[in-house]
Amino acid sequence: MSQSHEPSCSDAGGPAGAGDDASRSDLPSHPIGGGGRRSPSGWLRATADAVRSVILALLVLFVMRAFVIEAFKIPTSSMEGTLMAGDFLLVNKAVYGAEIPGVGVNLPALAEPERGEVVVFNPPHEPSKHYVKRLVGMPGDTLKMQEKQLYLNDEPIQEPYARHADPHGDAVHPGMAWQSRFLAQGPRPGQYRPSRDNWGPIIIPPDRFFVLGDNRDNSEDSRYWGLVSREDIKGRPWIVYYSSEPELSPGLGWLREVRWGRIGGRIR
């Protein structure tokens, strides 16, 4: 190895000092610890560090998924106009109080659900699944729909997000009979005949919420299967982190199906 000629004690004629140790011929030709083979104990320490890092990363991921943020995919068009089939969402689970897995206890909520918000929830008829709809009715509200227009406490609601794929039609669904128990004028079993676009007025009871899909003529929602309890509201969608057509082309054709303009969009 070539000798160094930087100024040092030995260059001035005195005894060799720390400044010229690297140029002495009786020392190894490579720096101590550099380029040599790692000892078995060194490999064990490195492996243990890597395992600890992986375990910590998995723990953080578990905590984030359980209590803070979870990813969901939109499979249907019931929220079209706001959300599209093929959208992938990040959902804020902490805002309404995330449930501690395996315990059945919820953490304190940061906020309460508000009218007009898009929410993720477990529907009463399929409690193991997650649905995404818009919250339109709060406890104590009186709701009705006449000719597709939604009314809150007898006042029409302006809903710029609502869409109607069947602007002139209507439909009858036998599942809507549940509404007769909550009619403002009292129960009318066997006499109440609601339809998709004409129903109510109904009064929302305590701790219950009424949700609708923004794609009103193509959405299964509270009109048909009933009210959502507070404890079943799980989170608030935050952002679209990926979006593509539901049916992807083979090979690299999927690149053409990505909806680049939707990625990163906030959900309102």
C-alpha positions in Angstrom: 0.0 0.0 0.0 1.3 3.4 -0.9 2.7 5.6 1.9 1.0 8.8 2.9 2.9 12.1 2.8 0.4 14.2 4.8 2.2 16.4 7.5 2.7 14.4 10.7 5.1 14.2 13.6 7.4 11.8 11.8 7.6 14.1 8.8 9.2 16.7 11.1 11.9 14.2 12.3 10.4 13.4 15.7 9.2 10.0 17.0 6.3 8.3 15.0 2.9 9.3 16.3 -0.8 8.6 15.6 -0.6 10.7 12.4 1.6 8.2 10.5 0.5 4.8 11.8 -1.3 4.1 8.5 2.0 4.2 6.5 4.0 1.8 8.6 5.1 -1.3 6.7 4.6 -3.7 9.7 0.8 -3.1 9.9 -1.8 -5.0 7.9 -2.5 -3.9 4.4 -6.2 -3.4 5.0 -8.0 -1.4 7.7 -8.9 -3.4 10.8 -12.5 -4.7 10.4 -12.8 -3.7 6.8 -13.2 -6.4 4.1 -12.6 -9.3 6.4 -14.9 -12.2 7.0 -17.6 -11.6 9.5 -17.4 -13.9 12.6 -20.2 -16.3 13.4 -21.2 -14.1 16.3 -21.4 -11.1 13.9 -23.7 -13.0 11.6 -25.9 -14.0 14.5 -26.1 -10.4 15.7 -27.0 -9.2 12.2 -29.7 -11.9 11.8 -31.1 -11.0 15.2 -31.3 -7.3 14.2 -33.0 -8.2 10.9 -35.5 -10.4 12.7 -36.3 -7.7 15.3 -36.8 -5.1 12.5 -39.2 -7.4 10.6 -41.1 -8.2 13.8 -41.3 -4.5 14.7 -42.5 -3.6 11.1 -45.2 -6.3 11.3 -46.3 -5.1 14.7 -46.6 -1.5 13.5 -48.5 -2.8 10.4 -50.9 -4.8 12.7 -51.5 -1.8 14.9 -52.1 0.5 12.0 -54.5 -1.9 10.3 -56.4 -2.7 13.5 -56.7 0.7 15.0 -55.9 3.4 12.4 -56.1 2.7 8.7 -57.4 -0.2 6.6 -57.7 -0.7 2.9 -60.9 -1.6 1.2 -62.0 -2.2 -2.4 -65.2 -1.0 -4.0 -66.9 -3.9 -5.8 -70.1 -2.3 -7.0 -71.5 0.9 -8.6 -73.8 1.8 -5.7 -71.7 4.9 -4.9 -70.9 5.8 -8.5 -70.4 9.5 -8.9 -68.4 9.6 -5.6 -66.8 6.1 -5.7 -66.4 3.7 -8.6 -66.2 0.0 -8.8 -62.5 -0.8 -8.8 -61.5 2.0 -6.4 -59.2 1.0 -3.6 -59.7 3.1 -0.4 -57.8 3.9 2.7 -60.3 4.1 5.6 -59.8 6.0 8.8 -60.8 3.5 11.5 -59.7 5.6 14.5 -62.1 8.5 13.9 -65.2 6.7 15.2 -63.4 4.5 17.7 -61.6 1.4 16.4 -62.6 -2.0 17.9 -59.9 -3.9 19.8 -59.6 -7.3 18.0 -60.9 -10.3 20.0 -62.1 -8.1 22.9 -65.2 -6.5 21.6 -64.3 -3.1 23.2 -63.9 0.1 21.2 -61.3 2.8 21.7 -62.6 6.3 22.4 -64.0 8.0 19.3 -62.3 11.1 17.9 -65.5 12.3 16.4 -69.1 11.2 15.9 -70.7 10.3 12.5 -72.3 13.4 10.9 -75.0 13.7 8.3 -73.6 13.8 4.8 -70.5 11.8 5.5 -69.5 8.7 3.6 -69.0 5.9 6.1 -67.9 2.2 6.2 -70.1 0.0 8.3 -71.4 -3.6 8.8 -75.0 -3.8 7.5 -77.6 -5.5 9.7 -78.4 -8.2 7.1 -74.8 -9.1 6.5 -72.9 -8.2 9.6 -69.7 -9.9 8.5 -69.3 -7.6 5.5 -68.3 -4.0 5.0 -70.5 -1.6 3.1 -69.8 2.0 2.0 -72.7 4.5 1.8 -73.6 8.1 2.6 -75.1 8.8 6.0 -78.3 10.8 5.4 -80.4 10.2 8.5 -79.4 10.8 12.2 -81.2 9.7 15.4 -84.4 11.8 15.8 -84.5 12.8 12.1 -87.7 12.5 10.1 -87.0 11.2 6.5 -89.1 10.7 3.5 -88.6 10.5 -0.3 -91.1 11.7 -2.9 -90.4 11.3 -6.6 -86.7 10.7 -5.9 -86.4 13.9 -3.8 -85.1 13.3 -0.2 -86.7 15.3 2.6 -85.3 15.9 6.1 -87.8 17.1 8.6 -90.1 18.1 5.7 -87.4 20.2 4.0 -85.9 19.1 0.7 -82.2 18.3 0.8 -79.9 19.5 -1.8 -77.7 16.5 -2.8 -75.3 17.3 -5.6 -73.7 13.9 -5.2 -76.9 11.9 -5.9 -77.3 10.3 -9.3 -80.4 8.7 -11.0 -79.8 6.2 -13.7 -83.6 5.6 -14.0 -84.9 9.2 -13.9 -88.5 8.3 -14.8 -89.0 4.9 -13.4 -89.7 3.4 -9.9 -89.5 0.0 -8.3 -91.2 -1.9 -5.5 -89.2 -4.1 -3.1 -90.8 -6.4 -0.5 -87.9 -5.8 1.9 -89.0 -2.2 2.5 -91.9 -3.3 4.7 -89.6 -2.9 7.8 -90.2 0.9 7.5 -93.8 0.5 8.7 -92.6 0.2 12.3 -91.0 3.6 12.2 -93.7 5.7 10.4 -94.2 9.2 11.7 -98.0 8.6 11.8 -97.6 5.3 13.7 -97.2 1.6 12.6 -99.3 0.6 9.6 -98.6 -3.1 9.0 -100.2 -4.3 5.8 -101.2 -0.8 4.7 -97.8 0.8 4.0 -96.6 0.3 0.4 -93.3 2.1 -0.1 -91.3 2.1 -3.3 -87.7 2.9 -4.2 -88.5 6.5 -4.9 -91.5 7.1 -2.6 -91.4 6.2 1.0 -91.8 7.5 4.6 -92.0 9.7 6.5 -90.1 7.6 9.0 -88.5 8.7 12.3 -85.0 7.5 13.0 -84.8 6.0 16.5 -82.0 6.6 19.0 -78.5 5.1 18.2 -79.6 4.3 14.6 -78.6 5.8 11.3 -80.1 5.8 7.7 -77.7 5.4 4.8 -78.1 5.7 1.0 -76.0 5.0 -2.0 -75.2 8.0 -4.1 -76.2 6.0 -7.2 -79.8 6.0 -5.9 -81.5 3.9 -8.6 -78.8 1.2 -8.3 -78.1 0.8 -4.6 -79.2 -1.6 -1.9 -79.2 0.5 1.2 -81.3 1.4 4.3 -84.4 1.7 2.2 -84.4 -2.1 1.8 -82.5 -3.7 4.7 -83.0 -1.2 7.5 -81.1 1.0 9.9 -77.4 0.9 10.9 -76.5 0.9 14.6 -73.8 3.3 15.9 -71.5 0.4 17.0 -71.6 -1.0 13.4 -70.1 2.2 11.9 -66.5 1.4 11.5 -64.7 4.2 9.7 -64.6 7.1 7.3 -63.1 6.7 3.8 -60.2 9.0 3.4 -58.5 8.7 0.0 -58.4 6.6 -3.2 -54.9 5.1 -3.3 -55.5 3.1 -6.5 -58.2 2.7 -9.1 -58.7 0.6 -12.2 -61.4 -0.9 -14.3 -63.0 -4.0 -12.6 -62.2 -6.2 -15.6 -58.5 -5.9 -16.4 -56.9 -6.7 -19.8 -54.5 -9.6 -20.0 -50.7 -9.0 -19.9 -49.6 -5.4 -19.6 -53.0 -4.2 -20.8 -53.9 -3.4 -17.2 -51.8 -0.3 -17.5 -54.4 1.1 -19.9 -57.1 0.3 -17.4 -55.7 2.3 -14.5 -57.7 5.4 -13.7 -54.7 7.6 -13.0 -56.8 10.7 -12.5 -58.6 9.1 -9.5 -55.5 8.1 -7.6 -55.0 10.4 -4.6 -58.5 11.8 -4.7 -60.1 12.7 -1.3 -63.5 11.2 -0.6 -66.3 13.7 0.3 
